[in-house]
Amino acid sequence: MSVVTVRNLPEETHRALKLRAALHGRSTEAEIREILEESVRPKTRLKIGSELAAFGQRFGNVDLDIRREQAPTEPAVFE
């Protein structure tokens, strides 16, 4: 897990975070994690693989055998 330090956070913002955390029954740290997670990875984000599979199922007789390649990807070479 990564660690992030936020410097110069206004006291008013810190108090608001503490209040919000208390309202949700979490620690301030857990509340900050939740806010960041929802901000950068919202639950409603588009998942392209799932959308393509659903598209194939909706529009008939498209049976996609979707399996992730397990081998590591080789880096691109630009020469």
N, CA, C and O atoms as a CHARMM CRD file, in Angstrom:
* protein
*
  316
    1    1 MET  N      0.83900  -1.18400   0.00000 PROA 1      0.00000
    2    1 MET  CA     0.00000   0.00000   0.00000 PROA 1      0.00000
    3    1 MET  C      0.88300   1.24500   0.00000 PROA 1      0.00000
    4    1 MET  O      1.94300   1.28700   0.62400 PROA 1      0.00000
    5    2 SER  N      0.41600   2.23300  -0.70700 PROA 2      0.00000
    6    2 SER  CA     1.12400   3.50900  -0.75500 PROA 2      0.00000
    7    2 SER  C      0.68700   4.39800   0.39400 PROA 2      0.00000
    8    2 SER  O     -0.39700   4.23700   0.95600 PROA 2      0.00000
    9    3 VAL  N      1.54800   5.32900   0.72600 PROA 3      0.00000
   10    3 VAL  CA     1.25600   6.30700   1.77300 PROA 3      0.00000
   11    3 VAL  C      1.32400   7.68200   1.13000 PROA 3      0.00000
   12    3 VAL  O      2.25500   7.98500   0.38500 PROA 3      0.00000
   13    4 VAL  N      0.32800   8.51100   1.42600 PROA 4      0.00000
   14    4 VAL  CA     0.28500   9.86900   0.89800 PROA 4      0.00000
   15    4 VAL  C      0.20200  10.83600   2.07400 PROA 4      0.00000
   16    4 VAL  O     -0.58300  10.63100   2.99900 PROA 4      0.00000
   17    5 THR  N      1.00000  11.86900   2.03400 PROA 5      0.00000
   18    5 THR  CA     0.95900  12.91300   3.05700 PROA 5      0.00000
   19    5 THR  C      0.41400  14.17500   2.41700 PROA 5      0.00000
   20    5 THR  O      0.87700  14.59000   1.35500 PROA 5      0.00000
   21    6 VAL  N     -0.56300  14.78400   3.06000 PROA 6      0.00000
   22    6 VAL  CA    -1.13000  16.03100   2.55500 PROA 6      0.00000
   23    6 VAL  C     -0.69500  17.14400   3.48800 PROA 6      0.00000
   24    6 VAL  O     -1.05700  17.16400   4.66400 PROA 6      0.00000
   25    7 ARG  N      0.07800  18.05800   2.95500 PROA 7      0.00000
   26    7 ARG  CA     0.57100  19.16700   3.75300 PROA 7      0.00000
   27    7 ARG  C     -0.31500  20.39500   3.53200 PROA 7      0.00000
   28    7 ARG  O     -0.98900  20.52400   2.51100 PROA 7      0.00000
   29    8 ASN  N     -0.29200  21.26700   4.49700 PROA 8      0.00000
   30    8 ASN  CA    -0.97000  22.56600   4.41600 PROA 8      0.00000
   31    8 ASN  C     -2.47800  22.43800   4.17500 PROA 8      0.00000
   32    8 ASN  O     -3.06900  23.25300   3.46600 PROA 8      0.00000
   33    9 LEU  N     -3.08400  21.42700   4.75800 PROA 9      0.00000
   34    9 LEU  CA    -4.52600  21.27000   4.67800 PROA 9      0.00000
   35    9 LEU  C     -5.16400  22.27500   5.63500 PROA 9      0.00000
   36    9 LEU  O     -4.83600  22.29000   6.82200 PROA 9      0.00000
   37   10 PRO  N     -6.06000  23.10500   5.13800 PROA 10     0.00000
   38   10 PRO  CA    -6.67000  24.10000   6.02600 PROA 10     0.00000
   39   10 PRO  C     -7.40500  23.41300   7.18700 PROA 10     0.00000
   40   10 PRO  O     -8.00800  22.35300   7.02000 PROA 10     0.00000
   41   11 GLU  N     -7.33800  24.03500   8.34400 PROA 11     0.00000
   42   11 GLU  CA    -7.97300  23.47500   9.53800 PROA 11     0.00000
   43   11 GLU  C     -9.47200  23.27100   9.32600 PROA 11     0.00000
   44   11 GLU  O    -10.04300  22.28700   9.79600 PROA 11     0.00000
   45   12 GLU  N    -10.09600  24.19100   8.62800 PROA 12     0.00000
   46   12 GLU  CA   -11.53000  24.07700   8.35500 PROA 12     0.00000
   47   12 GLU  C    -11.83800  22.82300   7.52400 PROA 12     0.00000
   48   12 GLU  O    -12.83700  22.14500   7.76600 PROA 12     0.00000
   49   13 THR  N    -10.98900  22.52500   6.56000 PROA 13     0.00000
   50   13 THR  CA   -11.16000  21.32800   5.74100 PROA 13     0.00000
   51   13 THR  C    -10.97400  20.07500   6.58400 PROA 13     0.00000
   52   13 THR  O    -11.71900  19.10600   6.43600 PROA 13     0.00000
   53   14 HSD  N     -9.99000  20.09400   7.46100 PROA 14     0.00000
   54   14 HSD  CA    -9.74500  18.95200   8.33300 PROA 14     0.00000
   55   14 HSD  C    -10.94500  18.70800   9.25800 PROA 14     0.00000
   56   14 HSD  O    -11.35700  17.56700   9.46500 PROA 14     0.00000
   57   15 ARG  N    -11.49200  19.78600   9.80300 PROA 15     0.00000
   58   15 ARG  CA   -12.68000  19.64400  10.65700 PROA 15     0.00000
   59   15 ARG  C    -13.85600  19.07500   9.87000 PROA 15     0.00000
   60   15 ARG  O    -14.59800  18.23300  10.37500 PROA 15     0.00000
   61   16 ALA  N    -14.02300  19.53700   8.63200 PROA 16     0.00000
   62   16 ALA  CA   -15.12200  19.03900   7.79500 PROA 16     0.00000
   63   16 ALA  C    -14.94000  17.55300   7.48500 PROA 16     0.00000
   64   16 ALA  O    -15.91200  16.79900   7.46600 PROA 16     0.00000
   65   17 LEU  N    -13.70400  17.13600   7.24400 PROA 17     0.00000
   66   17 LEU  CA   -13.43000  15.71800   6.99500 PROA 17     0.00000
   67   17 LEU  C    -13.74600  14.87800   8.23100 PROA 17     0.00000
   68   17 LEU  O    -14.33600  13.80200   8.12800 PROA 17     0.00000
   69   18 LYS  N    -13.35000  15.37900   9.39400 PROA 18     0.00000
   70   18 LYS  CA   -13.61900  14.65700  10.63800 PROA 18     0.00000
   71   18 LYS  C    -15.12600  14.51900  10.87600 PROA 18     0.00000
   72   18 LYS  O    -15.59800  13.46300  11.29800 PROA 18     0.00000
   73   19 LEU  N    -15.87100  15.58200  10.60400 PROA 19     0.00000
   74   19 LEU  CA   -17.32300  15.54600  10.76800 PROA 19     0.00000
   75   19 LEU  C    -17.95000  14.56000   9.79100 PROA 19     0.00000
   76   19 LEU  O    -18.79600  13.74800  10.16600 PROA 19     0.00000
   77   20 ARG  N    -17.52800  14.64200   8.55000 PROA 20     0.00000
   78   20 ARG  CA   -18.05800  13.72600   7.52500 PROA 20     0.00000
   79   20 ARG  C    -17.75800  12.28000   7.89600 PROA 20     0.00000
   80   20 ARG  O    -18.61900  11.41200   7.75300 PROA 20     0.00000
   81   21 ALA  N    -16.55500  12.01500   8.36700 PROA 21     0.00000
   82   21 ALA  CA   -16.17100  10.65700   8.77400 PROA 21     0.00000
   83   21 ALA  C    -17.06300  10.17400   9.91700 PROA 21     0.00000
   84   21 ALA  O    -17.53600   9.03800   9.90700 PROA 21     0.00000
   85   22 ALA  N    -17.28700  11.03900  10.89500 PROA 22     0.00000
   86   22 ALA  CA   -18.13700  10.66800  12.03000 PROA 22     0.00000
   87   22 ALA  C    -19.55200  10.34800  11.56500 PROA 22     0.00000
   88   22 ALA  O    -20.16900   9.40400  12.05900 PROA 22     0.00000
   89   23 LEU  N    -20.06900  11.12400  10.62100 PROA 23     0.00000
   90   23 LEU  CA   -21.41700  10.87800  10.09600 PROA 23     0.00000
   91   23 LEU  C    -21.51700   9.53000   9.39100 PROA 23     0.00000
   92   23 LEU  O    -22.57700   8.90300   9.38600 PROA 23     0.00000
   93   24 HSD  N    -20.42400   9.09100   8.80200 PROA 24     0.00000
   94   24 HSD  CA   -20.39900   7.79800   8.10400 PROA 24     0.00000
   95   24 HSD  C    -19.87900   6.66400   8.98300 PROA 24     0.00000
   96   24 HSD  O    -19.76700   5.52500   8.52900 PROA 24     0.00000
   97   25 GLY  N    -19.56400   6.97000  10.23200 PROA 25     0.00000
   98   25 GLY  CA   -19.09100   5.93400  11.15300 PROA 25     0.00000
   99   25 GLY  C    -17.71200   5.39700  10.82600 PROA 25     0.00000
  100   25 GLY  O    -17.42000   4.22600  11.06700 PROA 25     0.00000
  101   26 ARG  N    -16.85900   6.26000  10.27200 PROA 26     0.00000
  102   26 ARG  CA   -15.50000   5.85300   9.89300 PROA 26     0.00000
  103   26 ARG  C    -14.49000   6.76900  10.55100 PROA 26     0.00000
  104   26 ARG  O    -14.82300   7.83400  11.07100 PROA 26     0.00000
  105   27 SER  N    -13.24800   6.32400  10.51100 PROA 27     0.00000
  106   27 SER  CA   -12.15800   7.19800  10.93200 PROA 27     0.00000
  107   27 SER  C    -11.93300   8.24200   9.84200 PROA 27     0.00000
  108   27 SER  O    -12.36800   8.06800   8.70300 PROA 27     0.00000
  109   28 THR  N    -11.25600   9.31700  10.20000 PROA 28     0.00000
  110   28 THR  CA   -10.95000  10.34900   9.20700 PROA 28     0.00000
  111   28 THR  C    -10.11900   9.76200   8.07700 PROA 28     0.00000
  112   28 THR  O    -10.35600  10.06400   6.90700 PROA 28     0.00000
  113   29 GLU  N     -9.15600   8.93100   8.41600 PROA 29     0.00000
  114   29 GLU  CA    -8.30900   8.30300   7.40000 PROA 29     0.00000
  115   29 GLU  C     -9.13500   7.43400   6.45300 PROA 29     0.00000
  116   29 GLU  O     -8.93400   7.48300   5.23900 PROA 29     0.00000
  117   30 ALA  N    -10.05900   6.64400   6.98900 PROA 30     0.00000
  118   30 ALA  CA   -10.91800   5.79300   6.14900 PROA 30     0.00000
  119   30 ALA  C    -11.82300   6.64900   5.26400 PROA 30     0.00000
  120   30 ALA  O    -12.09200   6.29300   4.11600 PROA 30     0.00000
  121   31 GLU  N    -12.28400   7.75900   5.79200 PROA 31     0.00000
  122   31 GLU  CA   -13.14200   8.65100   5.00300 PROA 31     0.00000
  123   31 GLU  C    -12.36100   9.25600   3.83900 PROA 31     0.00000
  124   31 GLU  O    -12.87700   9.35000   2.72600 PROA 31     0.00000
  125   32 ILE  N    -11.13500   9.66000   4.09100 PROA 32     0.00000
  126   32 ILE  CA   -10.29500  10.22300   3.02600 PROA 32     0.00000
  127   32 ILE  C    -10.04500   9.16800   1.95700 PROA 32     0.00000
  128   32 ILE  O    -10.10100   9.47200   0.76500 PROA 32     0.00000
  129   33 ARG  N     -9.76800   7.92200   2.37000 PROA 33     0.00000
  130   33 ARG  CA    -9.57400   6.83800   1.39100 PROA 33     0.00000
  131   33 ARG  C    -10.82500   6.66700   0.53500 PROA 33     0.00000
  132   33 ARG  O    -10.72700   6.52500  -0.68400 PROA 33     0.00000
  133   34 GLU  N    -11.99300   6.68000   1.16000 PROA 34     0.00000
  134   34 GLU  CA   -13.25300   6.51400   0.43100 PROA 34     0.00000
  135   34 GLU  C    -13.46800   7.64700  -0.57100 PROA 34     0.00000
  136   34 GLU  O    -13.86700   7.40600  -1.71000 PROA 34     0.00000
  137   35 ILE  N    -13.20400   8.87700  -0.14400 PROA 35     0.00000
  138   35 ILE  CA   -13.35800  10.02900  -1.02900 PROA 35     0.00000
  139   35 ILE  C    -12.42800   9.90700  -2.23100 PROA 35     0.00000
  140   35 ILE  O    -12.85100  10.12200  -3.36700 PROA 35     0.00000
  141   36 LEU  N    -11.16900   9.56600  -1.99000 PROA 36     0.00000
  142   36 LEU  CA   -10.21000   9.43600  -3.09000 PROA 36     0.00000
  143   36 LEU  C    -10.59800   8.29600  -4.02500 PROA 36     0.00000
  144   36 LEU  O    -10.56000   8.45300  -5.24500 PROA 36     0.00000
  145   37 GLU  N    -10.96400   7.16500  -3.46600 PROA 37     0.00000
  146   37 GLU  CA   -11.33500   6.00000  -4.28300 PROA 37     0.00000
  147   37 GLU  C    -12.52200   6.32300  -5.17900 PROA 37     0.00000
  148   37 GLU  O    -12.50200   6.02300  -6.37300 PROA 37     0.00000
  149   38 GLU  N    -13.55300   6.93100  -4.60800 PROA 38     0.00000
  150   38 GLU  CA   -14.74400   7.26200  -5.39400 PROA 38     0.00000
  151   38 GLU  C    -14.43800   8.33300  -6.44300 PROA 38     0.00000
  152   38 GLU  O    -15.05000   8.35400  -7.51100 PROA 38     0.00000
  153   39 SER  N    -13.50100   9.20900  -6.14000 PROA 39     0.00000
  154   39 SER  CA   -13.15200  10.26900  -7.09000 PROA 39     0.00000
  155   39 SER  C    -12.42400   9.73900  -8.31200 PROA 39     0.00000
  156   39 SER  O    -12.69900  10.17000  -9.43200 PROA 39     0.00000
  157   40 VAL  N    -11.51900   8.82800  -8.11600 PROA 40     0.00000
  158   40 VAL  CA   -10.70400   8.36500  -9.24100 PROA 40     0.00000
  159   40 VAL  C    -11.17200   7.04400  -9.83300 PROA 40     0.00000
  160   40 VAL  O    -10.80000   6.70100 -10.95600 PROA 40     0.00000
  161   41 ARG  N    -11.98800   6.29700  -9.08600 PROA 41     0.00000
  162   41 ARG  CA   -12.50900   5.01800  -9.59400 PROA 41     0.00000
  163   41 ARG  C    -13.98900   4.88600  -9.24200 PROA 41     0.00000
  164   41 ARG  O    -14.36600   4.03900  -8.43200 PROA 41     0.00000
  165   42 PRO  N    -14.82300   5.72300  -9.85300 PROA 42     0.00000
  166   42 PRO  CA   -16.24300   5.68400  -9.50500 PROA 42     0.00000
  167   42 PRO  C    -16.88300   4.34200  -9.86500 PROA 42     0.00000
  168   42 PRO  O    -16.48000   3.68800 -10.82700 PROA 42     0.00000
  169   43 LYS  N    -17.87400   3.94700  -9.08800 PROA 43     0.00000
  170   43 LYS  CA   -18.54900   2.67100  -9.31200 PROA 43     0.00000
  171   43 LYS  C    -19.25900   2.64000 -10.66000 PROA 43     0.00000
  172   43 LYS  O    -19.50100   1.56500 -11.20900 PROA 43     0.00000
  173   44 THR  N    -19.59000   3.80100 -11.19300 PROA 44     0.00000
  174   44 THR  CA   -20.32200   3.87900 -12.45700 PROA 44     0.00000
  175   44 THR  C    -19.40800   3.98500 -13.67400 PROA 44     0.00000
  176   44 THR  O    -19.87000   4.27100 -14.77900 PROA 44     0.00000
  177   45 ARG  N    -18.10300   3.75300 -13.47200 PROA 45     0.00000
  178   45 ARG  CA   -17.18000   3.90200 -14.59400 PROA 45     0.00000
  179   45 ARG  C    -17.44800   2.84100 -15.66000 PROA 45     0.00000
  180   45 ARG  O    -17.91700   1.74300 -15.35600 PROA 45     0.00000
  181   46 LEU  N    -17.15200   3.17500 -16.88200 PROA 46     0.00000
  182   46 LEU  CA   -17.33300   2.27100 -18.00400 PROA 46     0.00000
  183   46 LEU  C    -16.23300   1.21600 -17.99800 PROA 46     0.00000
  184   46 LEU  O    -15.04700   1.53900 -17.94200 PROA 46     0.00000
  185   47 LYS  N    -16.63500  -0.02600 -18.05500 PROA 47     0.00000
  186   47 LYS  CA   -15.68400  -1.13300 -18.14500 PROA 47     0.00000
  187   47 LYS  C    -15.82100  -1.70800 -19.55800 PROA 47     0.00000
  188   47 LYS  O    -16.77800  -2.42100 -19.85800 PROA 47     0.00000
  189   48 ILE  N    -14.87100  -1.39400 -20.40200 PROA 48     0.00000
  190   48 ILE  CA   -14.99000  -1.66300 -21.82900 PROA 48     0.00000
  191   48 ILE  C    -15.17100  -3.14500 -22.14800 PROA 48     0.00000
  192   48 ILE  O    -15.96100  -3.48600 -23.02900 PROA 48     0.00000
  193   49 GLY  N    -14.46900  -4.02000 -21.46500 PROA 49     0.00000
  194   49 GLY  CA   -14.61900  -5.44900 -21.72000 PROA 49     0.00000
  195   49 GLY  C    -16.02200  -5.93000 -21.41000 PROA 49     0.00000
  196   49 GLY  O    -16.60200  -6.68100 -22.19300 PROA 49     0.00000
  197   50 SER  N    -16.56900  -5.51900 -20.30400 PROA 50     0.00000
  198   50 SER  CA   -17.93400  -5.89400 -19.92300 PROA 50     0.00000
  199   50 SER  C    -18.94300  -5.33700 -20.92100 PROA 50     0.00000
  200   50 SER  O    -19.90100  -6.01800 -21.28600 PROA 50     0.00000
  201   51 GLU  N    -18.72700  -4.10100 -21.35900 PROA 51     0.00000
  202   51 GLU  CA   -19.63300  -3.48500 -22.33500 PROA 51     0.00000
  203   51 GLU  C    -19.59800  -4.21000 -23.67200 PROA 51     0.00000
  204   51 GLU  O    -20.64300  -4.41200 -24.29100 PROA 51     0.00000
  205   52 LEU  N    -18.41200  -4.60500 -24.12900 PROA 52     0.00000
  206   52 LEU  CA   -18.31200  -5.33400 -25.39600 PROA 52     0.00000
  207   52 LEU  C    -18.99600  -6.69800 -25.31800 PROA 52     0.00000
  208   52 LEU  O    -19.68000  -7.10600 -26.25600 PROA 52     0.00000
  209   53 ALA  N    -18.81300  -7.39400 -24.21300 PROA 53     0.00000
  210   53 ALA  CA   -19.45900  -8.69500 -24.04000 PROA 53     0.00000
  211   53 ALA  C    -20.97700  -8.52600 -24.01200 PROA 53     0.00000
  212   53 ALA  O    -21.68900  -9.31700 -24.63100 PROA 53     0.00000
  213   54 ALA  N    -21.48500  -7.51900 -23.31200 PROA 54     0.00000
  214   54 ALA  CA   -22.92800  -7.25800 -23.25200 PROA 54     0.00000
  215   54 ALA  C    -23.46500  -6.89700 -24.63000 PROA 54     0.00000
  216   54 ALA  O    -24.56300  -7.31300 -24.99900 PROA 54     0.00000
  217   55 PHE  N    -22.70800  -6.13600 -25.38200 PROA 55     0.00000
  218   55 PHE  CA   -23.10200  -5.77300 -26.74500 PROA 55     0.00000
  219   55 PHE  C    -23.26300  -7.02300 -27.59700 PROA 55     0.00000
  220   55 PHE  O    -24.25600  -7.16800 -28.31000 PROA 55     0.00000
  221   56 GLY  N    -22.29400  -7.92000 -27.52500 PROA 56     0.00000
  222   56 GLY  CA   -22.36900  -9.17100 -28.29100 PROA 56     0.00000
  223   56 GLY  C    -23.57300 -10.00500 -27.89700 PROA 56     0.00000
  224   56 GLY  O    -24.21500 -10.59700 -28.76400 PROA 56     0.00000
  225   57 GLN  N    -23.89200 -10.06600 -26.62900 PROA 57     0.00000
  226   57 GLN  CA   -25.04400 -10.83300 -26.16800 PROA 57     0.00000
  227   57 GLN  C    -26.35700 -10.18700 -26.60800 PROA 57     0.00000
  228   57 GLN  O    -27.30500 -10.88500 -26.96800 PROA 57     0.00000
  229   58 ARG  N    -26.41400  -8.85400 -26.58000 PROA 58     0.00000
  230   58 ARG  CA   -27.64400  -8.15000 -26.96100 PROA 58     0.00000
  231   58 ARG  C    -27.96100  -8.29600 -28.43300 PROA 58     0.00000
  232   58 ARG  O    -29.12700  -8.42800 -28.80600 PROA 58     0.00000
  233   59 PHE  N    -26.94600  -8.27600 -29.27300 PROA 59     0.00000
  234   59 PHE  CA   -27.17800  -8.23000 -30.70700 PROA 59     0.00000
  235   59 PHE  C    -26.95000  -9.56400 -31.39300 PROA 59     0.00000
  236   59 PHE  O    -26.72600  -9.61700 -32.60300 PROA 59     0.00000
  237   60 GLY  N    -27.00700 -10.61900 -30.63800 PROA 60     0.00000
  238   60 GLY  CA   -27.19100 -11.94300 -31.15700 PROA 60     0.00000
  239   60 GLY  C    -26.00600 -12.71300 -31.67300 PROA 60     0.00000
  240   60 GLY  O    -25.13500 -12.19800 -32.37400 PROA 60     0.00000
  241   61 ASN  N    -26.01500 -13.95900 -31.29600 PROA 61     0.00000
  242   61 ASN  CA   -25.11400 -14.98600 -31.79900 PROA 61     0.00000
  243   61 ASN  C    -23.65400 -14.59100 -31.86500 PROA 61     0.00000
  244   61 ASN  O    -22.91800 -15.07700 -32.72400 PROA 61     0.00000
  245   62 VAL  N    -23.23600 -13.74000 -30.99500 PROA 62     0.00000
  246   62 VAL  CA   -21.82000 -13.40200 -30.90800 PROA 62     0.00000
  247   62 VAL  C    -21.32900 -14.01100 -29.60400 PROA 62     0.00000
  248   62 VAL  O    -21.61000 -13.50500 -28.51700 PROA 62     0.00000
  249   63 ASP  N    -20.60200 -15.08900 -29.73100 PROA 63     0.00000
  250   63 ASP  CA   -20.08600 -15.76000 -28.54300 PROA 63     0.00000
  251   63 ASP  C    -18.61100 -15.43500 -28.43100 PROA 63     0.00000
  252   63 ASP  O    -17.77200 -16.02100 -29.11600 PROA 63     0.00000
  253   64 LEU  N    -18.31400 -14.50100 -27.56200 PROA 64     0.00000
  254   64 LEU  CA   -16.93100 -14.08800 -27.39600 PROA 64     0.00000
  255   64 LEU  C    -16.27600 -14.94200 -26.31800 PROA 64     0.00000
  256   64 LEU  O    -16.74500 -14.99500 -25.18100 PROA 64     0.00000
  257   65 ASP  N    -15.21400 -15.59000 -26.67900 PROA 65     0.00000
  258   65 ASP  CA   -14.43900 -16.35800 -25.71100 PROA 65     0.00000
  259   65 ASP  C    -13.36500 -15.40700 -25.18500 PROA 65     0.00000
  260   65 ASP  O    -12.27800 -15.29700 -25.75100 PROA 65     0.00000
  261   66 ILE  N    -13.69100 -14.73400 -24.10700 PROA 66     0.00000
  262   66 ILE  CA   -12.79900 -13.69300 -23.59900 PROA 66     0.00000
  263   66 ILE  C    -12.01000 -14.24500 -22.41900 PROA 66     0.00000
  264   66 ILE  O    -12.55400 -14.54300 -21.35600 PROA 66     0.00000
  265   67 ARG  N    -10.72100 -14.36900 -22.64700 PROA 67     0.00000
  266   67 ARG  CA    -9.80800 -14.77400 -21.57800 PROA 67     0.00000
  267   67 ARG  C     -8.62900 -13.83000 -21.59700 PROA 67     0.00000
  268   67 ARG  O     -8.11400 -13.48000 -22.65900 PROA 67     0.00000
  269   68 ARG  N     -8.21200 -13.42700 -20.43800 PROA 68     0.00000
  270   68 ARG  CA    -7.05700 -12.53100 -20.35600 PROA 68     0.00000
  271   68 ARG  C     -5.77600 -13.31000 -20.62900 PROA 68     0.00000
  272   68 ARG  O     -5.60300 -14.43800 -20.16900 PROA 68     0.00000
  273   69 GLU  N     -4.89300 -12.68600 -21.38000 PROA 69     0.00000
  274   69 GLU  CA    -3.57700 -13.25500 -21.62500 PROA 69     0.00000
  275   69 GLU  C     -2.80100 -13.20800 -20.31700 PROA 69     0.00000
  276   69 GLU  O     -2.71000 -12.15600 -19.68400 PROA 69     0.00000
  277   70 GLN  N     -2.24700 -14.33400 -19.91400 PROA 70     0.00000
  278   70 GLN  CA    -1.55400 -14.40600 -18.63200 PROA 70     0.00000
  279   70 GLN  C     -0.07000 -14.03600 -18.72800 PROA 70     0.00000
  280   70 GLN  O      0.55200 -13.69200 -17.72300 PROA 70     0.00000
  281   71 ALA  N      0.48400 -14.10800 -19.92400 PROA 71     0.00000
  282   71 ALA  CA     1.90900 -13.78900 -20.09500 PROA 71     0.00000
  283   71 ALA  C      2.12300 -12.27500 -19.96500 PROA 71     0.00000
  284   71 ALA  O      1.27700 -11.49000 -20.39300 PROA 71     0.00000
  285   72 PRO  N      3.23000 -11.87300 -19.38500 PROA 72     0.00000
  286   72 PRO  CA     3.51500 -10.44100 -19.27600 PROA 72     0.00000
  287   72 PRO  C      3.65000  -9.80500 -20.65900 PROA 72     0.00000
  288   72 PRO  O      4.14300 -10.43100 -21.59600 PROA 72     0.00000
  289   73 THR  N      3.21400  -8.58000 -20.77000 PROA 73     0.00000
  290   73 THR  CA     3.30700  -7.85100 -22.03100 PROA 73     0.00000
  291   73 THR  C      4.73000  -7.35500 -22.22400 PROA 73     0.00000
  292   73 THR  O      5.35500  -6.83200 -21.30100 PROA 73     0.00000
  293   74 GLU  N      5.23100  -7.52800 -23.44300 PROA 74     0.00000
  294   74 GLU  CA     6.56100  -7.02200 -23.75800 PROA 74     0.00000
  295   74 GLU  C      6.49200  -5.51700 -23.99400 PROA 74     0.00000
  296   74 GLU  O      5.54300  -5.04000 -24.61700 PROA 74     0.00000
  297   75 PRO  N      7.46100  -4.77300 -23.51900 PROA 75     0.00000
  298   75 PRO  CA     7.43900  -3.33200 -23.75300 PROA 75     0.00000
  299   75 PRO  C      7.65700  -3.00100 -25.22000 PROA 75     0.00000
  300   75 PRO  O      8.35000  -3.72600 -25.93400 PROA 75     0.00000
  301   76 ALA  N      7.06600  -1.91200 -25.65900 PROA 76     0.00000
  302   76 ALA  CA     7.22300  -1.47000 -27.04000 PROA 76     0.00000
  303   76 ALA  C      8.65500  -0.97300 -27.25100 PROA 76     0.00000
  304   76 ALA  O      9.27700  -0.41400 -26.34800 PROA 76     0.00000
  305   77 VAL  N      9.15300  -1.18900 -28.45300 PROA 77     0.00000
  306   77 VAL  CA    10.49300  -0.72800 -28.81700 PROA 77     0.00000
  307   77 VAL  C     10.34100   0.31200 -29.93800 PROA 77     0.00000
  308   77 VAL  O      9.77500   0.01000 -30.98800 PROA 77     0.00000
  309   78 PHE  N     10.82700   1.49200 -29.72400 PROA 78     0.00000
  310   78 PHE  CA    10.75000   2.56700 -30.71700 PROA 78     0.00000
  311   78 PHE  C     12.15900   2.89800 -31.17400 PROA 78     0.00000
  312   78 PHE  O     12.92300   3.53100 -30.44400 PROA 78     0.00000
  313   79 GLU  N     12.49500   2.48100 -32.35600 PROA 79     0.00000
  314   79 GLU  CA    13.84500   2.75600 -32.88500 PROA 79     0.00000
  315   79 GLU  C     13.76300   3.39300 -34.23900 PROA 79     0.00000
  316   79 GLU  O     14.79200   3.69600 -34.84200 PROA 79     0.00000
